């Protein structure tokens, strides 16, 4: 049986869960009420920091799931995303529209990465 390591754990969730060389991050949101571009950048900055803490980086992301409050924000989010993803290391990705935890959140990003 492999060990499971959790970081930044509360009664509800962990920000990082590691198991068998795979890193799972909780959904990351940006500054509530900020522009879609700023919220996207905030999410990506948090992902960078959490992956570094787990001993990995964005070049090792296996999959990303992106939730937008409104798909009309797809191009604005993608502009920030495309500038952030390392060339040749784009993960498998899905993007959809969903109501987020609060109405002032417009972007949430969830990633799974290799250690």
C-alpha positions in Angstrom: 0.0 0.0 0.0 1.4 3.4 -1.0 1.5 6.3 1.3 -0.8 9.3 0.7 0.6 12.7 1.7 -1.6 15.7 2.2 -0.7 19.4 2.6 -2.8 22.3 3.8 -5.5 20.0 5.0 -8.7 21.2 6.7 -11.8 19.2 7.7 -13.2 19.8 4.2 -10.2 19.4 1.8 -6.5 19.4 1.2 -4.8 21.8 -1.2 -2.2 19.1 -2.2 -2.6 15.3 -2.2 0.3 13.2 -3.4 0.1 9.4 -4.1 2.2 7.1 -6.3 4.2 10.0 -7.9 1.1 11.9 -8.8 0.1 15.3 -7.4 -3.5 16.4 -7.2 -4.3 20.0 -6.5 -7.6 21.4 -5.2 -9.3 23.9 -7.4 -7.6 27.3 -7.3 -9.4 30.6 -7.6 -8.2 34.1 -7.9 -9.0 37.4 -6.3 -12.7 37.7 -6.1 -14.1 40.5 -8.2 -11.0 40.9 -10.3 -10.9 40.7 -14.1 -11.0 37.2 -15.7 -7.4 37.7 -16.8 -6.3 38.6 -13.3 -8.2 35.8 -11.7 -6.6 33.4 -14.2 -3.2 34.7 -13.4 -3.9 34.4 -9.7 -4.9 30.8 -10.2 -1.8 30.0 -12.2 0.5 31.7 -9.6 -1.1 29.6 -6.8 -0.6 26.4 -9.0 3.0 27.3 -9.5 3.6 27.7 -5.7 1.7 24.5 -4.8 3.5 22.4 -7.4 6.9 23.8 -6.2 6.0 22.9 -2.7 5.2 19.4 -3.9 8.5 19.1 -5.8 7.1 19.6 -9.3 6.4 22.4 -11.8 4.0 23.4 -14.6 6.0 21.4 -17.2 4.9 18.2 -15.4 1.1 18.9 -15.4 -0.8 15.9 -16.8 -4.3 17.3 -16.8 -6.0 20.6 -16.2 -9.8 21.2 -15.7 -10.8 24.8 -16.0 -14.2 26.1 -15.0 -15.5 29.5 -16.2 -18.5 31.3 -14.8 -19.3 32.3 -18.4 -17.8 30.8 -21.6 -17.8 34.3 -23.2 -14.6 34.7 -21.0 -12.9 31.8 -22.8 -10.6 34.0 -25.0 -9.6 36.2 -22.1 -8.7 33.2 -19.9 -6.8 31.5 -22.8 -4.7 34.5 -23.4 -3.2 34.2 -19.9 -3.2 30.4 -20.0 -1.3 30.3 -23.3 1.4 32.6 -22.1 1.9 30.5 -19.0 2.0 26.9 -20.4 5.6 25.9 -21.3 6.0 25.2 -25.1 5.7 21.5 -25.8 4.3 20.7 -22.3 0.6 21.5 -22.8 -1.5 19.1 -20.6 -4.6 17.3 -21.5 -7.3 20.0 -20.8 -11.0 20.5 -20.4 -12.8 23.8 -20.0 -16.5 24.2 -19.2 -19.0 26.6 -17.7 -20.2 26.2 -14.2 -21.5 28.2 -11.3 -18.6 28.7 -9.0 -18.6 28.9 -5.2 -19.2 32.6 -5.2 -20.6 34.9 -7.9 -17.5 37.1 -7.8 -15.3 34.2 -8.9 -15.0 33.8 -12.7 -12.3 31.1 -13.0 -11.3 27.9 -11.2 -8.5 25.7 -12.3 -7.8 22.1 -11.1 -4.6 20.3 -12.1 -3.0 16.9 -11.7 0.7 16.6 -12.2 3.6 14.2 -12.1 6.0 14.5 -9.2 
